[in-house]
Amino acid sequence: MGKVVLVTGVARQLGGRFVRRIQRDPEVDRVVAVDAVPPEHHLGGADFIQTDIRQPTIARVLAESGADTVVHMDVTGTPLGSGSRATVKETNVIGTMQLLGACQKSPNVKRLVIKSSTNVYGSAPRDPAVFTETTPPKSLPSGGFAKDTVEVEGYVRGFARRRPDVAVCVLRFANILGPTTDTPLASYFSLPVLPTVLGYDPRLQFVHEDDVIDVLRIASHEPERGTLNS
């Protein structure tokens, strides 16, 4: 019997692309797509279940699906539709806690993949140009999406200690860009003229959305554990 993969955050374009891609893998029998709102895009042959990961109902969805692999893509810095920053933070932090609690109770889950961000390192002025997975931040982020990712990774580490039988992989992606990417940075680069701050040369790193999908797909199958920068 092949894998049953549960994916969160499928109403976003990136989540939808991943769902359509992972179900084509011969090792995958079924894909269960989860989000609080129905996606506007097609999910192929995946089974969509409308549920809010901030609510305890995610435990029932996970149990009934029999998923052995969970790909958590609902950690994001931008609201969906008319959502607010408060809603984003609740989904990132409270939603992750509820999902991890559901995974904790499930005897079927053997693989957990978390879409995180290089924002966990913060942006101190004396930071190195390139971070490695073992580079400590000069100072932890104090707010916004960066702080959310720090909290999320903390809860994930706790889960990994409680369930050592589950292979946990945290993927820290740089700023994601591509044709379907909908982020403030993508909007900035789409301007006809890019305003910049005189005398300031920021360190910027990017990853293409196609590469993000490939990395997530590989991580869903490989048994490696730990944190990887992408």
C-alpha positions as CSV (number, residue, x, y, z in Angstrom):
1,M,0.0,0.0,0.0
2,G,1.3,3.5,-0.9
3,K,1.5,6.6,1.1
4,V,-1.4,8.7,2.3
5,V,-0.2,12.4,2.4
6,L,-2.1,15.1,4.3
7,V,-1.2,18.7,3.1
8,T,-2.2,21.9,4.9
9,G,-2.5,25.4,3.4
10,V,-3.8,24.2,0.0
11,A,-5.9,27.3,-0.7
12,R,-2.7,29.1,-1.5
13,Q,-1.2,28.8,-4.9
14,L,2.0,27.1,-3.6
15,G,0.0,24.6,-1.6
16,G,-2.2,23.8,-4.6
17,R,0.8,23.3,-6.8
18,F,2.4,20.9,-4.3
19,V,-0.8,18.9,-4.0
20,R,-1.1,18.5,-7.8
21,R,2.6,17.4,-8.0
22,I,2.8,15.0,-5.1
23,Q,-0.3,13.0,-6.2
24,R,1.6,12.0,-9.4
25,D,4.3,10.2,-7.4
26,P,3.9,6.4,-7.9
27,E,4.5,5.9,-4.1
28,V,1.5,8.0,-3.2
29,D,-2.0,6.4,-3.1
30,R,-4.0,9.3,-1.7
31,V,-3.6,13.0,-1.0
32,V,-5.8,14.7,1.6
33,A,-5.8,18.5,1.1
34,V,-6.8,20.7,4.1
35,D,-7.6,24.4,4.5
36,A,-10.0,26.6,6.2
37,V,-11.4,27.9,2.9
38,P,-12.0,26.1,-0.4
39,P,-9.2,26.8,-2.9
40,E,-10.0,28.7,-6.1
41,H,-7.6,26.4,-8.0
42,H,-7.9,22.8,-9.1
43,L,-6.4,20.1,-6.8
44,G,-6.4,17.3,-9.2
45,G,-7.5,14.0,-7.7
46,A,-6.8,15.0,-4.1
47,D,-9.6,14.8,-1.5
48,F,-10.3,18.3,-0.2
49,I,-11.5,18.6,3.4
50,Q,-12.5,22.1,4.6
51,T,-11.2,22.4,8.2
52,D,-9.4,25.1,10.2
53,I,-6.1,23.8,11.7
54,R,-6.6,26.1,14.6
55,Q,-9.5,23.9,15.7
56,P,-9.3,20.5,17.4
57,T,-11.2,19.0,14.4
58,I,-7.9,18.6,12.6
59,A,-7.2,15.6,14.9
60,R,-10.4,13.9,13.6
61,V,-9.4,14.7,10.0
62,L,-6.0,13.3,10.5
63,A,-7.2,10.1,12.3
64,E,-9.9,9.4,9.7
65,S,-7.6,10.0,6.8
66,G,-5.1,7.4,8.0
67,A,-2.3,9.7,6.8
68,D,1.3,8.5,7.3
69,T,2.9,11.6,5.9
70,V,2.0,15.2,6.9
71,V,3.3,18.2,4.9
72,H,2.5,21.4,6.9
73,M,2.5,24.3,4.4
74,D,0.2,26.6,6.3
75,V,3.1,28.7,7.9
76,T,3.1,31.9,6.0
77,G,3.7,35.7,6.4
78,T,0.7,37.0,4.4
79,P,-3.0,36.7,5.0
80,L,-5.3,34.9,2.6
81,G,-7.9,37.1,1.1
82,S,-9.2,39.6,3.6
83,G,-7.5,38.0,6.6
84,S,-5.6,40.0,9.2
85,R,-2.2,39.8,10.7
86,A,-3.8,38.4,13.9
87,T,-5.4,35.6,11.8
88,V,-2.1,34.8,10.2
89,K,-0.3,34.5,13.6
90,E,-3.1,32.3,15.0
91,T,-2.9,30.0,12.0
92,N,0.9,29.9,12.1
93,V,1.3,29.3,15.9
94,I,-2.0,28.0,17.2
95,G,-2.7,26.0,14.0
96,T,0.7,24.4,14.2
97,M,0.2,23.5,17.9
98,Q,-3.2,21.8,17.0
99,L,-1.7,20.0,14.1
100,L,1.3,18.7,16.2
101,G,-1.2,17.6,18.9
102,A,-3.1,15.6,16.3
103,C,0.1,14.1,15.0
104,Q,1.1,13.2,18.6
105,K,-2.1,11.1,19.0
106,S,-1.8,9.4,15.6
107,P,-0.1,6.0,15.4
108,N,-0.1,6.2,11.6
109,V,2.1,9.3,11.2
110,K,5.7,8.4,10.3
111,R,6.8,11.5,8.4
112,L,6.3,15.2,9.2
113,V,7.6,18.0,6.9
114,I,7.4,21.6,7.9
115,K,7.6,24.6,5.5
116,S,9.6,27.1,7.6
117,S,11.6,30.2,6.6
118,T,15.1,31.6,6.9
119,N,13.4,34.5,8.7
120,V,14.1,32.5,11.9
121,Y,17.7,34.0,11.8
122,G,16.4,37.6,12.1
123,S,18.2,40.4,10.4
124,A,20.9,41.8,12.6
125,P,23.3,44.2,10.9
126,R,26.4,42.0,11.6
127,D,24.8,38.7,10.4
128,P,26.8,36.7,7.9
129,A,25.9,36.9,4.2
130,V,25.0,33.1,4.2
131,F,23.5,31.2,7.1
132,T,24.1,27.5,7.6
133,E,21.7,25.2,9.5
134,T,23.9,25.5,12.6
135,T,24.4,29.3,12.5
136,P,22.9,30.8,15.6
137,P,21.1,34.1,15.1
138,K,22.7,37.3,16.6
139,S,19.3,38.2,18.1
140,L,16.0,36.4,17.9
141,P,13.2,38.2,15.9
142,S,11.0,40.2,18.1
143,G,7.8,40.3,16.0
144,G,5.9,39.5,12.8
145,F,6.3,36.4,10.7
146,A,9.9,35.9,11.8
147,K,8.8,35.5,15.4
148,D,6.1,33.1,14.3
149,T,8.6,30.8,12.6
150,V,10.8,30.8,15.7
151,E,7.8,29.7,17.8
152,V,6.7,27.2,15.3
153,E,10.1,25.6,15.1
154,G,10.2,25.4,18.9
155,Y,7.0,23.5,19.0
156,V,8.2,21.2,16.3
157,R,11.4,20.4,18.2
158,G,9.3,19.5,21.2
159,F,7.1,17.2,19.1
160,A,10.3,15.5,17.7
161,R,11.5,14.8,21.2
162,R,8.1,13.3,22.2
163,R,7.7,11.2,19.1
164,P,11.2,10.0,18.1
165,D,9.6,7.4,15.9
166,V,8.4,10.2,13.5
167,A,10.9,11.5,11.0
168,V,10.6,15.3,11.2
169,C,12.1,17.5,8.6
170,V,12.1,21.4,8.8
171,L,12.7,23.2,5.6
172,R,13.8,26.8,5.9
173,F,13.1,28.5,2.6
174,A,14.6,31.8,1.5
175,N,12.2,34.4,0.0
176,I,10.1,32.5,-2.6
177,L,9.6,34.0,-6.0
178,G,7.9,32.8,-9.2
179,P,5.1,33.4,-11.6
180,T,2.3,32.5,-9.1
181,T,4.0,33.8,-5.9
182,D,1.8,36.4,-4.1
183,T,3.9,38.1,-1.4
184,P,4.8,41.7,-0.6
185,L,8.3,41.1,-2.0
186,A,7.0,39.7,-5.2
187,S,4.7,42.7,-5.6
188,Y,7.7,45.0,-4.9
189,F,9.7,43.4,-7.7
190,S,6.8,43.7,-10.1
191,L,6.8,47.5,-9.8
192,P,8.0,49.4,-12.9
193,V,10.5,51.3,-10.8
194,L,11.9,49.9,-7.6
195,P,12.4,52.4,-4.7
196,T,15.5,51.7,-2.6
197,V,17.1,53.2,0.5
198,L,20.2,55.3,-0.4
199,G,23.3,53.8,1.1
200,Y,21.7,50.6,2.2
201,D,22.6,47.3,0.4
202,P,20.3,44.6,1.9
203,R,21.2,40.9,1.8
204,L,18.6,39.1,-0.2
205,Q,18.3,35.5,-1.0
206,F,15.6,33.8,-3.2
207,V,14.4,30.4,-4.1
208,H,12.2,29.7,-7.1
209,E,8.8,28.2,-6.4
210,D,9.5,25.3,-8.8
211,D,12.5,24.4,-6.6
212,V,10.3,24.7,-3.4
213,I,7.9,22.2,-4.8
214,D,10.7,19.8,-5.7
215,V,12.3,20.0,-2.3
216,L,9.0,19.5,-0.5
217,R,8.3,16.5,-2.7
218,I,11.7,14.9,-2.0
219,A,11.4,15.6,1.7
220,S,8.0,13.8,1.8
221,H,9.7,10.6,0.7
222,E,13.2,10.7,2.1
223,P,13.8,9.4,5.6
224,E,16.3,12.1,6.6
225,R,15.5,14.2,9.7
226,G,16.5,17.6,10.9
227,T,16.6,21.2,9.6
228,L,17.7,22.2,6.1
229,N,18.1,25.6,4.5
230,S,16.8,25.9,1.0
